[in-house]
Amino acid sequence: MIEIHESVERSVVASGTAIVQLPGVDNIGVRNCHNQPGQQLQTRYSYLLVNTATDHSISAECTALPGGGMQTASFHRN
């Protein structure tokens, strides 16, 4: 599972199932991305993407909200 944390308060804003590479340098996506109750991703805002299985994290700016068949949110690595 991928948790998307707000970069300052570290609260979980959304979650998804996998990080995938998107076209372009440093562009990634989070598949099956859904907001947590009462939370919402915002574009042009930095988040910490955390793989809960490995505890590995990536700092990235949200560039597009979840959409399409796989509900993929797009990010650009900071």
All heavy atoms as a GROMACS GRO file, in nm:
protein
  585
    1MET      N    1   0.083  -0.117   0.000
    1MET     CA    2   0.000   0.000   0.000
    1MET      C    3   0.089   0.125   0.000
    1MET      O    4   0.195   0.126   0.060
    1MET     CB    5  -0.091   0.000   0.122
    1MET     CG    6  -0.167   0.131   0.138
    1MET     SD    7  -0.267   0.139   0.286
    1MET     CE    8  -0.421   0.091   0.216
    2ILE      N    9   0.041   0.226  -0.066
    2ILE     CA   10   0.110   0.355  -0.069
    2ILE      C   11   0.025   0.455   0.009
    2ILE      O   12  -0.094   0.472  -0.020
    2ILE     CB   13   0.127   0.405  -0.215
    2ILE    CG1   14   0.196   0.301  -0.303
    2ILE    CG2   15   0.202   0.538  -0.215
    2ILE    CD1   16   0.333   0.257  -0.254
    3GLU      N   17   0.084   0.517   0.109
    3GLU     CA   18   0.017   0.624   0.183
    3GLU      C   19   0.073   0.757   0.133
    3GLU      O   20   0.193   0.770   0.112
    3GLU     CB   21   0.042   0.612   0.333
    3GLU     CG   22  -0.027   0.495   0.396
    3GLU     CD   23  -0.005   0.489   0.546
    3GLU    OE1   24   0.087   0.554   0.599
    3GLU    OE2   25  -0.081   0.416   0.611
    4ILE      N   26  -0.015   0.854   0.114
    4ILE     CA   27   0.024   0.987   0.071
    4ILE      C   28   0.007   1.080   0.191
    4ILE      O   29  -0.105   1.103   0.236
    4ILE     CB   30  -0.059   1.033  -0.050
    4ILE    CG1   31  -0.044   0.932  -0.164
    4ILE    CG2   32  -0.017   1.173  -0.093
    4ILE    CD1   33  -0.137   0.956  -0.280
    5HIS      N   34   0.120   1.127   0.243
    5HIS     CA   35   0.121   1.209   0.363
    5HIS      C   36   0.135   1.356   0.327
    5HIS      O   37   0.212   1.392   0.237
    5HIS     CB   38   0.240   1.172   0.454
    5HIS     CG   39   0.230   1.035   0.511
    5HIS    ND1   40   0.216   1.013   0.645
    5HIS    CD2   41   0.235   0.912   0.454
    5HIS    CE1   42   0.211   0.884   0.668
    5HIS    NE2   43   0.223   0.820   0.553
    6GLU      N   44   0.064   1.441   0.400
    6GLU     CA   45   0.081   1.585   0.389
    6GLU      C   46   0.223   1.614   0.436
    6GLU      O   47   0.268   1.558   0.536
    6GLU     CB   48  -0.024   1.653   0.478
    6GLU     CG   49  -0.044   1.799   0.452
    6GLU     CD   50   0.049   1.887   0.532
    6GLU    OE1   51   0.099   1.845   0.638
    6GLU    OE2   52   0.072   1.998   0.487
    7SER      N   53   0.297   1.696   0.363
    7SER     CA   54   0.441   1.711   0.387
    7SER      C   55   0.478   1.780   0.518
    7SER      O   56   0.586   1.757   0.570
    7SER     CB   57   0.508   1.782   0.270
    7SER     OG   58   0.457   1.912   0.256
    8VAL      N   59   0.390   1.863   0.573
    8VAL     CA   60   0.424   1.935   0.696
    8VAL      C   61   0.373   1.860   0.820
    8VAL      O   62   0.450   1.828   0.910
    8VAL     CB   63   0.368   2.079   0.693
    8VAL    CG1   64   0.394   2.150   0.824
    8VAL    CG2   65   0.428   2.156   0.577
    9GLU      N   66   0.244   1.831   0.824
    9GLU     CA   67   0.186   1.767   0.942
    9GLU      C   68   0.201   1.616   0.940
    9GLU      O   69   0.178   1.550   1.041
    9GLU     CB   70   0.038   1.803   0.952
    9GLU     CG   71   0.016   1.951   0.977
    9GLU     CD   72  -0.131   1.986   0.984
    9GLU    OE1   73  -0.214   1.895   0.995
    9GLU    OE2   74  -0.162   2.105   0.976
   10ARG      N   75   0.238   1.559   0.826
   10ARG     CA   76   0.258   1.415   0.808
   10ARG      C   77   0.131   1.332   0.824
   10ARG      O   78   0.136   1.212   0.842
   10ARG     CB   79   0.365   1.361   0.904
   10ARG     CG   80   0.498   1.430   0.892
   10ARG     CD   81   0.574   1.382   0.772
   10ARG     NE   82   0.710   1.431   0.778
   10ARG     CZ   83   0.776   1.472   0.674
   10ARG    NH1   84   0.721   1.470   0.556
   10ARG    NH2   85   0.899   1.516   0.685
   11SER      N   86   0.014   1.396   0.818
   11SER     CA   87  -0.110   1.321   0.826
   11SER      C   88  -0.138   1.255   0.691
   11SER      O   89  -0.100   1.306   0.586
   11SER     CB   90  -0.226   1.413   0.866
   11SER     OG   91  -0.240   1.518   0.772
   12VAL      N   92  -0.205   1.139   0.694
   12VAL     CA   93  -0.236   1.066   0.571
   12VAL      C   94  -0.355   1.133   0.503
   12VAL      O   95  -0.462   1.148   0.561
   12VAL     CB   96  -0.267   0.918   0.600
   12VAL    CG1   97  -0.303   0.846   0.471
   12VAL    CG2   98  -0.148   0.852   0.667
   13VAL      N   99  -0.334   1.176   0.378
   13VAL     CA  100  -0.436   1.244   0.299
   13VAL      C  101  -0.507   1.146   0.206
   13VAL      O  102  -0.628   1.154   0.185
   13VAL     CB  103  -0.374   1.360   0.219
   13VAL    CG1  104  -0.475   1.426   0.129
   13VAL    CG2  105  -0.310   1.461   0.312
   14ALA      N  106  -0.430   1.053   0.148
   14ALA     CA  107  -0.485   0.958   0.052
   14ALA      C  108  -0.400   0.832   0.053
   14ALA      O  109  -0.293   0.828   0.114
   14ALA     CB  110  -0.486   1.020  -0.088
   15SER      N  111  -0.449   0.730  -0.016
   15SER     CA  112  -0.372   0.607  -0.028
   15SER      C  113  -0.398   0.544  -0.164
   15SER      O  114  -0.495   0.578  -0.233
   15SER     CB  115  -0.408   0.509   0.084
   15SER     OG  116  -0.544   0.473   0.075
   16GLY      N  117  -0.308   0.454  -0.202
   16GLY     CA  118  -0.321   0.385  -0.330
   16GLY      C  119  -0.252   0.251  -0.322
   16GLY      O  120  -0.201   0.211  -0.216
   17THR      N  121  -0.248   0.181  -0.437
   17THR     CA  122  -0.193   0.045  -0.436
   17THR      C  123  -0.051   0.034  -0.486
   17THR      O  124   0.020  -0.060  -0.449
   17THR     CB  125  -0.282  -0.049  -0.518
   17THR    OG1  126  -0.295   0.003  -0.650
   17THR    CG2  127  -0.420  -0.063  -0.454
   18ALA      N  128  -0.006   0.126  -0.573
   18ALA     CA  129   0.128   0.112  -0.631
   18ALA      C  130   0.177   0.245  -0.687
   18ALA      O  131   0.098   0.328  -0.732
   18ALA     CB  132   0.128   0.008  -0.741
   19ILE      N  133   0.309   0.263  -0.685
   19ILE     CA  134   0.373   0.376  -0.753
   19ILE      C  135   0.418   0.326  -0.889
   19ILE      O  136   0.480   0.220  -0.900
   19ILE     CB  137   0.492   0.430  -0.673
   19ILE    CG1  138   0.443   0.492  -0.542
   19ILE    CG2  139   0.571   0.533  -0.756
   19ILE    CD1  140   0.554   0.540  -0.450
   20VAL      N  141   0.383   0.401  -0.994
   20VAL     CA  142   0.419   0.363  -1.130
   20VAL      C  143   0.495   0.478  -1.197
   20VAL      O  144   0.476   0.594  -1.162
   20VAL     CB  145   0.295   0.326  -1.214
   20VAL    CG1  146   0.229   0.200  -1.159
   20VAL    CG2  147   0.196   0.440  -1.221
   21GLN      N  148   0.582   0.443  -1.292
   21GLN     CA  149   0.655   0.544  -1.370
   21GLN      C  150   0.562   0.598  -1.477
   21GLN      O  151   0.494   0.523  -1.545
   21GLN     CB  152   0.779   0.480  -1.434
   21GLN     CG  153   0.866   0.579  -1.507
   21GLN     CD  154   0.929   0.682  -1.414
   21GLN    OE1  155   0.980   0.650  -1.309
   21GLN    NE2  156   0.922   0.807  -1.453
   22LEU      N  157   0.560   0.730  -1.493
   22LEU     CA  158   0.482   0.795  -1.598
   22LEU      C  159   0.578   0.857  -1.699
   22LEU      O  160   0.696   0.879  -1.667
   22LEU     CB  161   0.391   0.903  -1.538
   22LEU     CG  162   0.284   0.854  -1.440
   22LEU    CD1  163   0.208   0.974  -1.384
   22LEU    CD2  164   0.189   0.756  -1.507
   23PRO      N  165   0.532   0.887  -1.821
   23PRO     CA  166   0.620   0.950  -1.920
   23PRO      C  167   0.681   1.080  -1.868
   23PRO      O  168   0.614   1.157  -1.799
   23PRO     CB  169   0.526   0.977  -2.038
   23PRO     CG  170   0.414   0.880  -2.021
   23PRO     CD  171   0.398   0.864  -1.873
   24GLY      N  172   0.807   1.104  -1.900
   24GLY     CA  173   0.877   1.224  -1.858
   24GLY      C  174   0.968   1.197  -1.740
   24GLY      O  175   0.948   1.104  -1.663
   25VAL      N  176   1.068   1.281  -1.727
   25VAL     CA  177   1.166   1.267  -1.620
   25VAL      C  178   1.103   1.300  -1.485
   25VAL      O  179   1.038   1.402  -1.470
   25VAL     CB  180   1.288   1.359  -1.646
   25VAL    CG1  181   1.387   1.354  -1.531
   25VAL    CG2  182   1.354   1.323  -1.777
   26ASP      N  183   1.122   1.211  -1.388
   26ASP     CA  184   1.076   1.229  -1.250
   26ASP      C  185   0.924   1.235  -1.235
   26ASP      O  186   0.873   1.282  -1.134
   26ASP     CB  187   1.140   1.351  -1.185
   26ASP     CG  188   1.288   1.332  -1.158
   26ASP    OD1  189   1.330   1.216  -1.137
   26ASP    OD2  190   1.362   1.432  -1.157
   27ASN      N  191   0.848   1.187  -1.334
   27ASN     CA  192   0.703   1.182  -1.323
   27ASN      C  193   0.660   1.043  -1.278
   27ASN      O  194   0.700   0.943  -1.336
   27ASN     CB  195   0.637   1.216  -1.457
   27ASN     CG  196   0.660   1.359  -1.496
   27ASN    OD1  197   0.674   1.447  -1.412
   27ASN    ND2  198   0.665   1.384  -1.624
   28ILE      N  199   0.582   1.038  -1.172
   28ILE     CA  200   0.533   0.912  -1.118
   28ILE      C  201   0.384   0.923  -1.091
   28ILE      O  202   0.329   1.033  -1.086
   28ILE     CB  203   0.608   0.871  -0.989
   28ILE    CG1  204   0.601   0.984  -0.886
   28ILE    CG2  205   0.752   0.833  -1.018
   28ILE    CD1  206   0.665   0.950  -0.751
   29GLY      N  207   0.320   0.809  -1.072
   29GLY     CA  208   0.179   0.808  -1.041
   29GLY      C  209   0.151   0.711  -0.928
   29GLY      O  210   0.228   0.619  -0.902
   30VAL      N  211   0.039   0.732  -0.860
   30VAL     CA  212  -0.008   0.640  -0.758
   30VAL      C  213  -0.141   0.584  -0.809
   30VAL      O  214  -0.237   0.659  -0.830
   30VAL     CB  215  -0.027   0.708  -0.621
   30VAL    CG1  216  -0.087   0.611  -0.520
   30VAL    CG2  217   0.106   0.760  -0.568
   31ARG      N  218  -0.143   0.452  -0.833
   31ARG     CA  219  -0.263   0.386  -0.886
   31ARG      C  220  -0.365   0.360  -0.777
   31ARG      O  221  -0.331   0.344  -0.660
   31ARG     CB  222  -0.226   0.252  -0.950
   31ARG     CG  223  -0.166   0.270  -1.084
   31ARG     CD  224  -0.186   0.145  -1.166
   31ARG     NE  225  -0.133   0.169  -1.299
   31ARG     CZ  226  -0.069   0.081  -1.370
   31ARG    NH1  227  -0.049  -0.040  -1.322
   31ARG    NH2  228  -0.025   0.111  -1.490
   32ASN      N  229  -0.493   0.355  -0.820
   32ASN     CA  230  -0.606   0.328  -0.730
   32ASN      C  231  -0.604   0.423  -0.611
   32ASN      O  232  -0.621   0.382  -0.497
   32ASN     CB  233  -0.606   0.182  -0.683
   32ASN     CG  234  -0.617   0.087  -0.800
   32ASN    OD1  235  -0.702   0.104  -0.887
   32ASN    ND2  236  -0.530  -0.012  -0.804
   33CYS      N  237  -0.579   0.550  -0.640
   33CYS     CA  238  -0.564   0.654  -0.537
   33CYS      C  239  -0.701   0.703  -0.491
   33CYS      O  240  -0.786   0.740  -0.571
   33CYS     CB  241  -0.483   0.769  -0.595
   33CYS     SG  242  -0.446   0.897  -0.476
   34HIS      N  243  -0.720   0.702  -0.360
   34HIS     CA  244  -0.845   0.749  -0.300
   34HIS      C  245  -0.814   0.835  -0.179
   34HIS      O  246  -0.727   0.800  -0.098
   34HIS     CB  247  -0.933   0.631  -0.258
   34HIS     CG  248  -0.974   0.546  -0.374
   34HIS    ND1  249  -1.072   0.583  -0.463
   34HIS    CD2  250  -0.928   0.427  -0.417
   34HIS    CE1  251  -1.085   0.489  -0.556
   34HIS    NE2  252  -0.998   0.394  -0.531
   35ASN      N  253  -0.886   0.946  -0.166
   35ASN     CA  254  -0.870   1.036  -0.052
   35ASN      C  255  -0.921   0.969   0.075
   35ASN      O  256  -1.015   0.889   0.071
   35ASN     CB  257  -0.948   1.166  -0.073
   35ASN     CG  258  -0.894   1.248  -0.187
   35ASN    OD1  259  -0.776   1.252  -0.210
   35ASN    ND2  260  -0.982   1.314  -0.260
   36GLN      N  261  -0.860   1.002   0.187
   36GLN     CA  262  -0.909   0.959   0.317
   36GLN      C  263  -1.032   1.043   0.351
   36GLN      O  264  -1.046   1.156   0.302
   36GLN     CB  265  -0.801   0.978   0.424
   36GLN     CG  266  -0.679   0.892   0.403
   36GLN     CD  267  -0.712   0.744   0.412
   36GLN    OE1  268  -0.772   0.699   0.509
   36GLN    NE2  269  -0.675   0.669   0.310
   37PRO      N  270  -1.124   0.992   0.432
   37PRO     CA  271  -1.244   1.069   0.469
   37PRO      C  272  -1.207   1.208   0.522
   37PRO      O  273  -1.122   1.220   0.609
   37PRO     CB  274  -1.310   0.983   0.578
   37PRO     CG  275  -1.262   0.844   0.549
   37PRO     CD  276  -1.122   0.860   0.496
   38GLY      N  277  -1.269   1.309   0.467
   38GLY     CA  278  -1.246   1.447   0.510
   38GLY      C  279  -1.118   1.510   0.457
   38GLY      O  280  -1.085   1.622   0.492
   39GLN      N  281  -1.043   1.438   0.373
   39GLN     CA  282  -0.917   1.488   0.317
   39GLN      C  283  -0.928   1.499   0.166
   39GLN      O  284  -1.014   1.436   0.105
   39GLN     CB  285  -0.801   1.393   0.353
   39GLN     CG  286  -0.778   1.374   0.499
   39GLN     CD  287  -0.724   1.499   0.564
   39GLN    OE1  288  -0.652   1.578   0.505
   39GLN    NE2  289  -0.762   1.520   0.690
   40GLN      N  290  -0.838   1.577   0.106
   40GLN     CA  291  -0.836   1.589  -0.040
   40GLN      C  292  -0.698   1.628  -0.088
   40GLN      O  293  -0.636   1.718  -0.032
   40GLN     CB  294  -0.937   1.696  -0.086
   40GLN     CG  295  -0.950   1.702  -0.236
   40GLN     CD  296  -1.066   1.790  -0.277
   40GLN    OE1  297  -1.151   1.826  -0.197
   40GLN    NE2  298  -1.068   1.826  -0.403
   41LEU      N  299  -0.649   1.557  -0.189
   41LEU     CA  300  -0.523   1.596  -0.253
   41LEU      C  301  -0.540   1.730  -0.320
   41LEU      O  302  -0.649   1.763  -0.367
   41LEU     CB  303  -0.483   1.493  -0.358
   41LEU     CG  304  -0.428   1.360  -0.311
   41LEU    CD1  305  -0.407   1.268  -0.430
   41LEU    CD2  306  -0.299   1.379  -0.236
   42GLN      N  307  -0.433   1.807  -0.328
   42GLN     CA  308  -0.434   1.935  -0.398
   42GLN      C  309  -0.316   1.940  -0.494
   42GLN      O  310  -0.206   1.897  -0.459
   42GLN     CB  311  -0.422   2.050  -0.298
   42GLN     CG  312  -0.536   2.057  -0.199
   42GLN     CD  313  -0.515   2.171  -0.100
   42GLN    OE1  314  -0.455   2.273  -0.130
   42GLN    NE2  315  -0.565   2.152   0.020
   43THR      N  316  -0.341   1.989  -0.614
   43THR     CA  317  -0.231   2.003  -0.709
   43THR      C  318  -0.140   2.118  -0.664
   43THR      O  319  -0.180   2.205  -0.588
   43THR     CB  320  -0.282   2.030  -0.851
   43THR    OG1  321  -0.364   2.146  -0.851
   43THR    CG2  322  -0.360   1.911  -0.905
   44ARG      N  323  -0.015   2.110  -0.710
   44ARG     CA  324   0.088   2.210  -0.679
   44ARG      C  325   0.121   2.214  -0.530
   44ARG      O  326   0.158   2.316  -0.475
   44ARG     CB  327   0.047   2.348  -0.730
   44ARG     CG  328   0.017   2.346  -0.879
   44ARG     CD  329  -0.029   2.476  -0.929
   44ARG     NE  330   0.089   2.554  -0.964
   44ARG     CZ  331   0.085   2.676  -1.011
   44ARG    NH1  332  -0.028   2.736  -1.029
   44ARG    NH2  333   0.196   2.739  -1.040
   45TYR      N  334   0.108   2.099  -0.465
   45TYR     CA  335   0.136   2.087  -0.323
   45TYR      C  336   0.225   1.965  -0.303
   45TYR      O  337   0.207   1.863  -0.369
   45TYR     CB  338   0.005   2.072  -0.245
   45TYR     CG  339   0.019   2.095  -0.097
   45TYR    CD1  340   0.019   2.224  -0.045
   45TYR    CD2  341   0.034   1.989  -0.009
   45TYR    CE1  342   0.034   2.246   0.090
   45TYR    CE2  343   0.049   2.010   0.127
   45TYR     CZ  344   0.049   2.138   0.176
   45TYR     OH  345   0.064   2.159   0.310
   46SER      N  346   0.321   1.973  -0.213
   46SER     CA  347   0.415   1.863  -0.192
   46SER      C  348   0.361   1.761  -0.092
   46SER      O  349   0.301   1.797   0.009
   46SER     CB  350   0.549   1.916  -0.142
   46SER     OG  351   0.615   1.983  -0.245
   47TYR      N  352   0.387   1.636  -0.123
   47TYR     CA  353   0.346   1.523  -0.039
   47TYR      C  354   0.461   1.426  -0.023
   47TYR      O  355   0.557   1.429  -0.099
   47TYR     CB  356   0.227   1.449  -0.103
   47TYR     CG  357   0.102   1.531  -0.108
   47TYR    CD1  358   0.069   1.605  -0.221
   47TYR    CD2  359   0.016   1.538   0.001
   47TYR    CE1  360  -0.046   1.682  -0.226
   47TYR    CE2  361  -0.099   1.615  -0.002
   47TYR     CZ  362  -0.130   1.687  -0.116
   47TYR     OH  363  -0.243   1.764  -0.120
   48LEU      N  364   0.449   1.340   0.074
   48LEU     CA  365   0.544   1.232   0.096
   48LEU      C  366   0.471   1.102   0.063
   48LEU      O  367   0.369   1.070   0.125
   48LEU     CB  368   0.591   1.233   0.242
   48LEU     CG  369   0.714   1.152   0.274
   48LEU    CD1  370   0.836   1.206   0.197
   48LEU    CD2  371   0.741   1.157   0.423
   49LEU      N  372   0.521   1.030  -0.039
   49LEU     CA  373   0.460   0.904  -0.080
   49LEU      C  374   0.535   0.793  -0.007
   49LEU      O  375   0.656   0.777  -0.025
   49LEU     CB  376   0.472   0.885  -0.231
   49LEU     CG  377   0.431   1.005  -0.318
   49LEU    CD1  378   0.447   0.972  -0.465
   49LEU    CD2  379   0.290   1.047  -0.287
   50VAL      N  380   0.466   0.718   0.077
   50VAL     CA  381   0.528   0.616   0.162
   50VAL      C  382   0.479   0.478   0.124
   50VAL      O  383   0.358   0.451   0.126
   50VAL     CB  384   0.498   0.643   0.311
   50VAL    CG1  385   0.563   0.537   0.399
   50VAL    CG2  386   0.543   0.782   0.352
   51ASN      N  387   0.573   0.390   0.090
   51ASN     CA  388   0.542   0.249   0.067
   51ASN      C  389   0.538   0.183   0.204
   51ASN      O  390   0.640   0.171   0.271
   51ASN     CB  391   0.648   0.185  -0.023
   51ASN     CG  392   0.619   0.040  -0.054
   51ASN    OD1  393   0.564  -0.032   0.027
   51ASN    ND2  394   0.658   0.000  -0.173
   52THR      N  395   0.420   0.140   0.248
   52THR     CA  396   0.407   0.086   0.383
   52THR      C  397   0.475  -0.050   0.400
   52THR      O  398   0.509  -0.088   0.512
   52THR     CB  399   0.259   0.074   0.425
   52THR    OG1  400   0.191  -0.011   0.332
   52THR    CG2  401   0.193   0.212   0.427
   53ALA      N  402   0.500  -0.123   0.292
   53ALA     CA  403   0.566  -0.254   0.301
   53ALA      C  404   0.716  -0.239   0.325
   53ALA      O  405   0.776  -0.320   0.395
   53ALA     CB  406   0.541  -0.335   0.174
   54THR      N  407   0.776  -0.134   0.267
   54THR     CA  408   0.922  -0.117   0.277
   54THR      C  409   0.962   0.004   0.360
   54THR      O  410   1.079   0.022   0.391
   54THR     CB  411   0.983  -0.099   0.137
   54THR    OG1  412   0.932   0.021   0.079
   54THR    CG2  413   0.952  -0.219   0.048
   55ASP      N  414   0.867   0.091   0.392
   55ASP     CA  415   0.889   0.216   0.464
   55ASP      C  416   0.975   0.314   0.382
   55ASP      O  417   1.028   0.411   0.435
   55ASP     CB  418   0.952   0.192   0.601
   55ASP     CG  419   0.915   0.302   0.700
   55ASP    OD1  420   0.805   0.360   0.687
   55ASP    OD2  421   0.996   0.330   0.790
   56HIS      N  422   0.989   0.288   0.251
   56HIS     CA  423   1.060   0.379   0.161
   56HIS      C  424   0.967   0.496   0.127
   56HIS      O  425   0.847   0.476   0.107
   56HIS     CB  426   1.101   0.305   0.033
   56HIS     CG  427   1.169   0.392  -0.066
   56HIS    ND1  428   1.299   0.435  -0.051
   56HIS    CD2  429   1.125   0.446  -0.182
   56HIS    CE1  430   1.332   0.512  -0.153
   56HIS    NE2  431   1.228   0.520  -0.234
   57SER      N  432   1.021   0.618   0.120
   57SER     CA  433   0.938   0.734   0.090
   57SER      C  434   0.999   0.818  -0.022
   57SER      O  435   1.120   0.818  -0.043
   57SER     CB  436   0.917   0.819   0.214
   57SER     OG  437   1.040   0.870   0.261
   58ILE      N  438   0.910   0.889  -0.092
   58ILE     CA  439   0.949   0.978  -0.202
   58ILE      C  440   0.878   1.111  -0.180
   58ILE      O  441   0.757   1.114  -0.158
   58ILE     CB  442   0.906   0.921  -0.338
   58ILE    CG1  443   0.973   0.787  -0.365
   58ILE    CG2  444   0.935   1.019  -0.451
   58ILE    CD1  445   0.916   0.714  -0.485
   59SER      N  446   0.951   1.219  -0.187
   59SER     CA  447   0.892   1.353  -0.180
   59SER      C  448   0.853   1.395  -0.322
   59SER      O  449   0.936   1.386  -0.414
   59SER     CB  450   0.992   1.451  -0.121
   59SER     OG  451   0.935   1.580  -0.115
   60ALA      N  452   0.728   1.438  -0.340
   60ALA     CA  453   0.681   1.472  -0.474
   60ALA      C  454   0.567   1.574  -0.467
   60ALA      O  455   0.493   1.581  -0.370
   60ALA     CB  456   0.635   1.347  -0.547
   61GLU      N  457   0.555   1.651  -0.576
   61GLU     CA  458   0.448   1.751  -0.589
   61GLU      C  459   0.336   1.692  -0.672
   61GLU      O  460   0.360   1.634  -0.779
   61GLU     CB  461   0.502   1.876  -0.656
   61GLU     CG  462   0.396   1.983  -0.676
   61GLU     CD  463   0.452   2.106  -0.746
   61GLU    OE1  464   0.562   2.150  -0.710
   61GLU    OE2  465   0.384   2.156  -0.836
   62CYS      N  466   0.212   1.705  -0.626
   62CYS     CA  467   0.097   1.655  -0.700
   62CYS      C  468   0.074   1.742  -0.823
   62CYS      O  469   0.064   1.864  -0.813
   62CYS     CB  470  -0.027   1.655  -0.611
   62CYS     SG  471  -0.173   1.586  -0.689
   63THR      N  472   0.068   1.678  -0.940
   63THR     CA  473   0.048   1.751  -1.066
   63THR      C  474  -0.090   1.726  -1.127
   63THR      O  475  -0.134   1.803  -1.210
   63THR     CB  476   0.157   1.717  -1.168
   63THR    OG1  477   0.158   1.575  -1.188
   63THR    CG2  478   0.294   1.763  -1.118
   64ALA      N  479  -0.157   1.618  -1.087
   64ALA     CA  480  -0.293   1.590  -1.136
   64ALA      C  481  -0.364   1.500  -1.036
   64ALA      O  482  -0.306   1.406  -0.982
   64ALA     CB  483  -0.287   1.522  -1.272
   65LEU      N  484  -0.491   1.530  -1.012
   65LEU     CA  485  -0.571   1.453  -0.920
   65LEU      C  486  -0.608   1.318  -0.981
   65LEU      O  487  -0.599   1.301  -1.103
   65LEU     CB  488  -0.697   1.532  -0.883
   65LEU     CG  489  -0.670   1.668  -0.816
   65LEU    CD1  490  -0.801   1.742  -0.793
   65LEU    CD2  491  -0.593   1.650  -0.686
   66PRO      N  492  -0.650   1.221  -0.898
   66PRO     CA  493  -0.682   1.088  -0.950
   66PRO      C  494  -0.786   1.095  -1.062
   66PRO      O  495  -0.882   1.169  -1.054
   66PRO     CB  496  -0.740   1.015  -0.828
   66PRO     CG  497  -0.688   1.088  -0.710
   66PRO     CD  498  -0.671   1.229  -0.754
   67GLY      N  499  -0.762   1.015  -1.166
   67GLY     CA  500  -0.855   1.010  -1.277
   67GLY      C  501  -0.826   0.893  -1.366
   67GLY      O  502  -0.730   0.819  -1.346
   68GLY      N  503  -0.909   0.873  -1.465
   68GLY     CA  504  -0.892   0.762  -1.557
   68GLY      C  505  -0.938   0.632  -1.496
   68GLY      O  506  -0.979   0.627  -1.379
   69GLY      N  507  -0.929   0.526  -1.572
   69GLY     CA  508  -0.976   0.395  -1.528
   69GLY      C  509  -0.905   0.342  -1.405
   69GLY      O  510  -0.964   0.272  -1.324
   70MET      N  511  -0.776   0.373  -1.390
   70MET     CA  512  -0.699   0.323  -1.276
   70MET      C  513  -0.696   0.422  -1.160
   70MET      O  514  -0.626   0.399  -1.061
   70MET     CB  515  -0.556   0.290  -1.319
   70MET     CG  516  -0.547   0.175  -1.417
   70MET     SD  517  -0.606   0.020  -1.347
   70MET     CE  518  -0.464  -0.028  -1.253
   71GLN      N  519  -0.768   0.533  -1.171
   71GLN     CA  520  -0.769   0.634  -1.065
   71GLN      C  521  -0.627   0.669  -1.024
   71GLN      O  522  -0.589   0.661  -0.907
   71GLN     CB  523  -0.852   0.587  -0.945
   71GLN     CG  524  -1.000   0.590  -0.968
   71GLN     CD  525  -1.050   0.732  -0.994
   71GLN    OE1  526  -1.031   0.822  -0.914
   71GLN    NE2  527  -1.114   0.752  -1.108
   72THR      N  528  -0.544   0.706  -1.124
   72THR     CA  529  -0.403   0.739  -1.098
   72THR      C  530  -0.384   0.888  -1.071
   72THR      O  531  -0.427   0.970  -1.151
   72THR     CB  532  -0.317   0.696  -1.218
   72THR    OG1  533  -0.332   0.556  -1.239
   72THR    CG2  534  -0.170   0.727  -1.195
   73ALA      N  535  -0.323   0.919  -0.958
   73ALA     CA  536  -0.285   1.058  -0.926
   73ALA      C  537  -0.142   1.076  -0.975
   73ALA      O  538  -0.058   0.987  -0.960
   73ALA     CB  539  -0.293   1.082  -0.776
   74SER      N  540  -0.112   1.190  -1.037
   74SER     CA  541   0.021   1.215  -1.092
   74SER      C  542   0.102   1.306  -1.001
   74SER      O  543   0.049   1.400  -0.941
   74SER     CB  544   0.008   1.280  -1.230
   74SER     OG  545  -0.062   1.195  -1.318
   75PHE      N  546   0.232   1.278  -0.997
   75PHE     CA  547   0.326   1.353  -0.913
   75PHE      C  548   0.455   1.376  -0.988
   75PHE      O  549   0.489   1.303  -1.081
   75PHE     CB  550   0.358   1.273  -0.786
   75PHE     CG  551   0.241   1.256  -0.693
   75PHE    CD1  552   0.153   1.149  -0.713
   75PHE    CD2  553   0.218   1.342  -0.589
   75PHE    CE1  554   0.044   1.132  -0.629
   75PHE    CE2  555   0.110   1.325  -0.505
   75PHE     CZ  556   0.023   1.219  -0.524
   76HIS      N  557   0.528   1.480  -0.946
   76HIS     CA  558   0.663   1.507  -0.997
   76HIS      C  559   0.757   1.507  -0.877
   76HIS      O  560   0.734   1.580  -0.780
   76HIS     CB  561   0.668   1.642  -1.069
   76HIS     CG  562   0.800   1.669  -1.131
   76HIS    ND1  563   0.838   1.617  -1.252
   76HIS    CD2  564   0.905   1.742  -1.086
   76HIS    CE1  565   0.961   1.657  -1.280
   76HIS    NE2  566   1.004   1.732  -1.181
   77ARG      N  567   0.860   1.423  -0.884
   77ARG     CA  568   0.954   1.413  -0.771
   77ARG      C  569   1.021   1.548  -0.744
   77ARG      O  570   1.059   1.619  -0.835
   77ARG     CB  571   1.065   1.312  -0.802
   77ARG     CG  572   1.019   1.171  -0.810
   77ARG     CD  573   1.138   1.082  -0.843
   77ARG     NE  574   1.095   0.955  -0.895
   77ARG     CZ  575   1.126   0.839  -0.840
   77ARG    NH1  576   1.203   0.835  -0.734
   77ARG    NH2  577   1.083   0.727  -0.893
   78ASN      N  578   1.033   1.578  -0.614
   78ASN     CA  579   1.101   1.702  -0.574
   78ASN      C  580   1.251   1.685  -0.580
   78ASN      O  581   1.304   1.582  -0.562
   78ASN     CB  582   1.061   1.742  -0.432
   78ASN     CG  583   0.917   1.785  -0.425
   78ASN    OD1  584   0.854   1.817  -0.524
   78ASN    ND2  585   0.862   1.782  -0.305
   0.00000   0.00000   0.00000
